[in-house]
């Protein structure tokens, strides 16, 4: 017989006692109540089509659990609730069990609802709902009691860690049911730990271990141990990491703020260092050379009032604390001072009377100025020459023409002419160089063409008369003797290559 059949059989046996009590009660009342046979027949008729319904209950320890036995298509049949030990808690609206934690919430022909306060682990189990029909009906509901962790603790191996070390943290959730799930977070990032579960009676203790390699960025960051459990929400605890690290050094240029470091100008550098603990020792030095005597070092500042070429090099700022030492370098290169450009010349313009002399009254007057027919020989002549007494010809004819005298005040554009002179000289130099290169390239091309034609014309096979008559000789000596002319004509055998 399976478990369900055994439960139904026990329910049928339990239903006999109330009918026996009714039967004895019938003997006392006489004709006031029908006989048990009649009651059984009525129950058999009324049990058809009735269904008993209930649900399982999950409750946190210490809270209230509500058990409901409901009847569909009820016909006023008797409903009864029993505990896991098969003791009657409620028979209709009457409570035989002397446990005040059970209270009647609702009773009707179709429902029996009972509440259980201050639930504990001992209250967990199956509770039975019975309906007096023929055959009797019985179903059970299961109460599950959840126990949240009683304590959540983080233990850290080292209260203060040094950058680069590994830190071990342990989070323990004690006495929970069911076993908890522990999650780790560093800031907003989730990490993975290793968990172990220990069971004691019906309770579980879970310990999770996290090994973390810390850096300077982890200083002051919280490590959170979060518990996932159906009996509790947002249960967590955290520890803040404390990490020691060596200084972080940075060199900044205060002056000049932007631009190049030029000879004759000042230079000011500032060294900033941050670490934990805060650096206490800070000094300036010059790498691979001695510090110049005119360099002024004041705490974290370095000042050179007058830069020169001998100051070129690498300057280092070192800072140290209890953890270690670090540095930052500044490479100095002194550039030449800027070229000084003279300010433009200020001239005063004066009015000069230009006398005009006409020697031939029959000559036709020319227009005012056509242009200079005689130009200065150089820019210096135009710039610095005194043209106040020099006549300027306005026409190339031999007739006497009007002459005019130009004063020095008309040459107020001398700075511009000097700049123009430099531009002209540069353009002339480029033109001359370009012309010379073009001539050389052209000459080389012509030479290559001539050589090519020469070698093409003289290409072929050349024959001499030295071996004439020596074809039938037996050996080399005989061939030389029989050669045409012999050795007597050796003076005549000459070849000329043109």
ZAMARGU-4260 file (C-alpha; in steps of 0.2 Angstrom, whole numbers, plus 5000, padded with zeros to 4 digits):
<rodrens>
0) 5000/5000/5000 | 5007/5017/4995 | 5008/5032/5006 | 4993/5041/4999 | 4982/5025/5002
5) 4988/5023/5019 | 4984/5041/5023 | 4966/5039/5016 | 4964/5023/5026 | 4969/5032/5042
10) 4957/5046/5037 | 4942/5033/5036 | 4947/5026/5053 | 4947/5043/5060 | 4929/5047/5054
15) 4922/5032/5063 | 4924/5041/5080 | 4912/5055/5077 | 4898/5044/5071 | 4900/5033/5086
20) 4898/5048/5097 | 4883/5053/5087 | 4876/5036/5089 | 4878/5037/5108 | 4870/5054/5108
25) 4856/5047/5098 | 4852/5035/5111 | 4850/5049/5124 | 4839/5060/5113 | 4828/5046/5107
30) 4817/5051/5092 | 4825/5069/5091 | 4839/5063/5080 | 4839/5051/5066 | 4848/5034/5067
35) 4866/5032/5062 | 4861/5022/5047 | 4850/5037/5041 | 4865/5049/5044 | 4877/5038/5034
40) 4864/5037/5020 | 4862/5056/5020 | 4881/5058/5020 | 4883/5046/5005 | 4870/5056/4995
45) 4878/5073/4999 | 4896/5068/4996 | 4893/5066/4977 | 4902/5080/4968 | 4911/5088/4982
50) 4930/5092/4981 | 4942/5097/4995 | 4955/5110/4990 | 4970/5117/5000 | 4988/5124/4996
55) 5005/5122/5003 | 5012/5136/5015 | 5029/5143/5016 | 5033/5154/5031 | 5048/5162/5039
60) 5052/5157/5056 | 5042/5168/5069 | 5029/5174/5056 | 5011/5168/5054 | 5005/5153/5044
65) 4987/5152/5037 | 4980/5135/5033 | 4964/5134/5022 | 4953/5119/5019 | 4940/5124/5006
70) 4926/5113/4998 | 4919/5115/4981 | 4901/5112/4978 | 4898/5111/4997 | 4882/5103/5005
75) 4886/5107/5023 | 4897/5092/5026 | 4908/5092/5041 | 4926/5099/5039 | 4940/5094/5051
80) 4959/5100/5052 | 4972/5089/5059 | 4991/5092/5064 | 5006/5081/5058 | 5003/5069/5073
85) 4985/5066/5067 | 4978/5077/5082 | 4962/5086/5078 | 4965/5105/5078 | 4948/5110/5073
90) 4932/5101/5071 | 4920/5113/5062 | 4923/5128/5073 | 4928/5119/5089 | 4946/5117/5094
95) 4950/5101/5104 | 4969/5104/5104 | 4974/5115/5118 | 4987/5126/5108 | 4982/5144/5108
100) 4993/5148/5094 | 4980/5141/5082 | 4966/5153/5080 | 4950/5152/5069 | 4950/5164/5055
105) 4935/5159/5046 | 4922/5145/5046 | 4908/5141/5034 | 4900/5127/5025 | 4913/5129/5012
110) 4929/5134/5021 | 4939/5131/5037 | 4953/5143/5039 | 4965/5143/5054 | 4981/5153/5058
115) 4996/5148/5067 | 5006/5162/5075 | 5025/5162/5080 | 5029/5148/5068 | 5045/5137/5073
120) 5054/5123/5065 | 5044/5111/5075 | 5028/5116/5067 | 5035/5111/5050 | 5026/5096/5042
125) 5010/5090/5034 | 4993/5096/5040 | 4977/5086/5035 | 4960/5093/5029 | 4946/5080/5030
130) 4928/5081/5024 | 4915/5069/5030 | 4907/5061/5015 | 4905/5044/5008 | 4918/5039/5005
135) 4927/5052/5016 | 4939/5064/5008 | 4956/5069/5014 | 4970/5080/5007 | 4986/5087/5015
140) 4995/5104/5015 | 5013/5106/5019 | 5020/5120/5030 | 5039/5124/5026 | 5048/5135/5038
145) 5062/5146/5032 | 5076/5152/5044 | 5086/5167/5038 | 5105/5168/5043 | 5107/5173/5061
150) 5123/5182/5058 | 5133/5188/5043 | 5152/5192/5046 | 5167/5196/5035 | 5184/5192/5042
155) 5199/5199/5033 | 5217/5192/5034 | 5226/5209/5034 | 5218/5225/5040 | 5231/5235/5030
160) 5238/5228/5014 | 5253/5234/5003 | 5250/5236/4984 | 5252/5220/4974 | 5249/5208/4989
165) 5235/5196/4990 | 5221/5198/5003 | 5210/5184/5009 | 5192/5188/5015 | 5180/5176/5022
170) 5161/5179/5024 | 5151/5167/5035 | 5132/5165/5036 | 5127/5155/5051 | 5111/5144/5055
175) 5100/5146/5040 | 5088/5135/5032 | 5089/5131/5018 | 5108/5134/5014 | 5112/5152/5009
180) 5121/5158/4993 | 5134/5170/4996 | 5140/5183/4982 | 5154/5195/4982 | 5156/5212/4975
185) 5170/5225/4975 | 5162/5241/4972 | 5150/5238/4958 | 5160/5223/4951 | 5154/5205/4955
190) 5168/5193/4960 | 5168/5174/4962 | 5172/5166/4979 | 5173/5148/4985 | 5159/5142/4996
195) 5158/5128/5009 | 5142/5121/5018 | 5141/5114/5035 | 5125/5106/5041 | 5121/5104/5060
200) 5104/5096/5063 | 5092/5105/5052 | 5102/5121/5050 | 5116/5126/5038 | 5131/5136/5040
205) 5140/5143/5024 | 5157/5150/5022 | 5163/5159/5007 | 5182/5163/5004 | 5188/5177/4992
210) 5206/5180/4987 | 5209/5197/4980 | 5225/5205/4973 | 5225/5223/4978 | 5232/5239/4970
215) 5232/5257/4974 | 5215/5260/4965 | 5207/5248/4978 | 5211/5259/4993 | 5195/5264/5001
220) 5184/5253/4990 | 5171/5242/4999 | 5171/5224/4998 | 5153/5218/5000 | 5146/5201/5005
225) 5128/5198/4999 | 5117/5184/5004 | 5104/5176/4993 | 5090/5168/5004 | 5071/5166/5002
230) 5069/5171/5020 | 5077/5188/5019 | 5081/5202/5006 | 5096/5214/5005 | 5105/5206/5019
235) 5124/5211/5017 | 5139/5217/5026 | 5155/5225/5019 | 5173/5230/5023 | 5183/5244/5016
240) 5200/5240/5009 | 5215/5249/5016 | 5230/5248/5004 | 5247/5256/5006 | 5257/5261/4990
245) 5272/5270/4985 | 5272/5288/4979 | 5265/5293/4962 | 5276/5308/4955 | 5272/5321/4942
250) 5282/5336/4936 | 5274/5351/4929 | 5281/5367/4921 | 5275/5383/4929 | 5285/5395/4918
255) 5285/5397/4903 | 5267/5391/4903 | 5267/5387/4884 | 5280/5388/4871 | 5299/5384/4870
260) 5312/5386/4884 | 5324/5398/4876 | 5341/5404/4881 | 5341/5419/4893 | 5323/5415/4899
265) 5318/5408/4916 | 5311/5391/4920 | 5301/5385/4935 | 5296/5367/4938 | 5285/5360/4952
270) 5285/5342/4958 | 5269/5334/4965 | 5269/5317/4974 | 5254/5307/4981 | 5255/5291/4990
275) 5250/5281/5006 | 5257/5286/5018 | 5260/5303/5011 | 5278/5305/5005 | 5290/5314/5017
280) 5306/5314/5007 | 5307/5324/4990 | 5322/5330/4981 | 5328/5336/4964 | 5343/5329/4955
285) 5351/5330/4937 | 5353/5313/4929 | 5371/5308/4923 | 5377/5326/4928 | 5379/5338/4942
290) 5366/5351/4946 | 5371/5368/4940 | 5376/5380/4953 | 5364/5393/4947 | 5349/5382/4949
295) 5338/5386/4965 | 5329/5371/4973 | 5315/5376/4986 | 5305/5361/4992 | 5296/5354/4978
300) 5300/5369/4966 | 5315/5370/4954 | 5320/5387/4947 | 5333/5393/4934 | 5332/5411/4932
305) 5343/5412/4916 | 5344/5397/4904 | 5359/5393/4894 | 5365/5379/4883 | 5374/5371/4898
310) 5357/5368/4907 | 5352/5355/4894 | 5349/5338/4902 | 5336/5327/4912 | 5330/5333/4928
315) 5323/5321/4940 | 5311/5323/4955 | 5312/5308/4968 | 5299/5305/4982 | 5298/5291/4994
320) 5288/5284/5009 | 5287/5269/5020 | 5282/5258/5005 | 5295/5263/4992 | 5302/5276/4981
325) 5297/5283/4963 | 5302/5297/4952 | 5297/5307/4937 | 5309/5315/4924 | 5309/5332/4914
330) 5320/5333/4899 | 5326/5351/4896 | 5332/5358/4879 | 5337/5376/4878 | 5333/5384/4861
335) 5341/5399/4854 | 5334/5416/4858 | 5322/5424/4846 | 5329/5435/4832 | 5327/5453/4835
340) 5318/5463/4821 | 5321/5482/4821 | 5305/5493/4823 | 5299/5502/4807 | 5308/5519/4803
345) 5297/5534/4807 | 5299/5548/4794 | 5292/5565/4792 | 5285/5570/4776 | 5288/5588/4770
350) 5283/5597/4754 | 5296/5600/4741 | 5294/5612/4727 | 5300/5605/4711 | 5306/5618/4698
355) 5303/5615/4680 | 5314/5622/4666 | 5308/5623/4648 | 5322/5626/4635 | 5312/5624/4619
360) 5296/5632/4618 | 5291/5622/4602 | 5293/5605/4611 | 5278/5596/4615 | 5275/5593/4633
365) 5275/5575/4638 | 5263/5567/4651 | 5268/5569/4669 | 5278/5553/4672 | 5280/5538/4661
370) 5292/5529/4671 | 5310/5528/4676 | 5321/5526/4660 | 5337/5525/4672 | 5335/5514/4687
375) 5347/5513/4702 | 5360/5500/4700 | 5356/5491/4716 | 5344/5491/4731 | 5357/5499/4741
380) 5358/5513/4729 | 5339/5515/4730 | 5339/5513/4749 | 5354/5524/4754 | 5359/5534/4739
385) 5355/5553/4740 | 5344/5556/4725 | 5340/5574/4729 | 5351/5582/4716 | 5350/5569/4703
390) 5340/5573/4688 | 5328/5560/4682 | 5325/5559/4663 | 5307/5556/4659 | 5309/5554/4640
395) 5323/5546/4629 | 5323/5560/4616 | 5338/5571/4614 | 5327/5587/4616 | 5328/5596/4632
400) 5314/5589/4644 | 5308/5595/4660 | 5318/5589/4675 | 5313/5587/4693 | 5323/5584/4709
405) 5318/5571/4722 | 5322/5574/4740 | 5326/5561/4752 | 5309/5562/4760 | 5301/5554/4745
410) 5311/5538/4750 | 5301/5534/4765 | 5299/5516/4760 | 5316/5511/4763 | 5313/5497/4775
415) 5300/5489/4763 | 5313/5491/4748 | 5326/5481/4759 | 5314/5467/4761 | 5310/5467/4743
420) 5328/5466/4739 | 5330/5451/4750 | 5316/5443/4741 | 5323/5447/4724 | 5340/5440/4728
425) 5332/5424/4734 | 5321/5422/4719 | 5337/5426/4708 | 5347/5413/4717 | 5334/5400/4714
430) 5332/5404/4696 | 5351/5403/4693 | 5352/5386/4702 | 5338/5379/4692 | 5345/5385/4676
435) 5362/5377/4679 | 5354/5361/4684 | 5344/5361/4668 | 5359/5364/4657 | 5369/5350/4666
440) 5355/5338/4664 | 5353/5343/4645 | 5372/5341/4642 | 5372/5323/4650 | 5357/5318/4639
445) 5366/5324/4623 | 5382/5315/4628 | 5372/5299/4631 | 5364/5300/4614 | 5380/5303/4605
450) 5389/5288/4614 | 5374/5277/4610 | 5375/5281/4591 | 5394/5279/4591 | 5394/5261/4598
455) 5379/5256/4587 | 5389/5261/4571 | 5405/5251/4576 | 5396/5235/4581 | 5402/5219/4571
460) 5415/5206/4568 | 5433/5211/4563 | 5446/5199/4554 | 5465/5201/4552 | 5477/5194/4540
465) 5489/5186/4552 | 5483/5168/4550 | 5482/5169/4531 | 5491/5154/4523 | 5492/5145/4539
470) 5476/5134/4537 | 5486/5119/4531 | 5500/5120/4544 | 5504/5104/4554 | 5508/5114/4570
475) 5509/5132/4577 | 5527/5135/4572 | 5524/5130/4554 | 5509/5141/4553 | 5519/5156/4558
480) 5532/5152/4545 | 5519/5149/4532 | 5509/5164/4536 | 5508/5177/4522 | 5523/5188/4524
485) 5531/5179/4538 | 5538/5189/4552 | 5545/5201/4540 | 5529/5209/4537 | 5525/5211/4556
490) 5529/5230/4555 | 5515/5231/4542 | 5502/5222/4551 | 5495/5236/4561 | 5477/5239/4565
495) 5469/5256/4569 | 5452/5258/4578 | 5443/5274/4576
</rodrens>
